[in-house]
């Protein structure tokens, strides 16, 4: 095989057919580029289809359409809403009358004076204890290393066996 010592300037084409082969080279180049672009586009579309299709199937099987709820820490810069009349304590001086058709509420008799209660300090807001994290599935290299070592050793042994056998035949 004279691949290394051949003359690159020597053409084995007749001059009358040169125009034919020149056009063919241009067509081959255009076709090659077109085929490359179509192949890349097809591969990208296939991968996107597999990704989104797989995600759709996974969500259909697991019914995983819920969005995670946002959590807020209590007590950090939050203001408590003002009390509404429904939230007020019932030891007020006014007693509501259930049927108030045109009637007004009458004040209740004044109770005996009681000493003002001492304000009690509010307890510090307790932060919820962090949830214990679940251990992740172990998919690290420790399961791959033994497989790699066994494969390399088996390949080395078989290669040396085949090499010895081929040398013995000669």
Buried (B, 14 or more C-beta within 10 A) or exposed (E): EEEEEEEEEEEEEEEEEEEEEEEEEEEEEEEEEEEEEEEEEEEEEEEEEEEEEEEEEEEEEEEEEEEEEEEEEEEEEEEEEEEEEEEEEEEEEEEEEEEEEEEEEEEEEEEEEEEEEEEEEEEEEEEEEEEEEEEEEEEEEEEEEEEEEEEEEEEEEEEEEEEEEEEEEE
